[in-house]
Amino acid sequence: MHPPLFKPHPKCEDVVKALVACHEDHSFRKFFGHCNQYKAALDKCFNEEKDERRHANMMAARENRARYEAKRDDK
């Protein structure tokens, strides 16, 4: 299962378009694995996007924690 495709995914836009086009062009064969290579590429791209967001959130959390501890130590 993947996130909704109508939401913006700037890094994965070309892969999303390819999967949607494959589903539109092969509305019956998609059920038998005709578009699986696009789905695998989409999953890989979404995982990379998620890893980048996770790393950015972790770095922001570390900065917030450091600010909190600095303020706590000043009191």
RAFEN-V588972 format. One record per helix or strand of 2 or more residues. SS is the DSSP state (helix for helix, strand for strand). FROM is the first residue (numbers start at 1). LEN is the number of residues. If there is no record, write none. Layout:
# RAFEN-V588972
ss->[SS | SS]
from->[FROM | FROM]
len->[LEN | LEN]
This chain:
# RAFEN-V588972
ss->[helix | helix | helix]
from->[10 | 29 | 36]
len->[16 | 4 | 39]
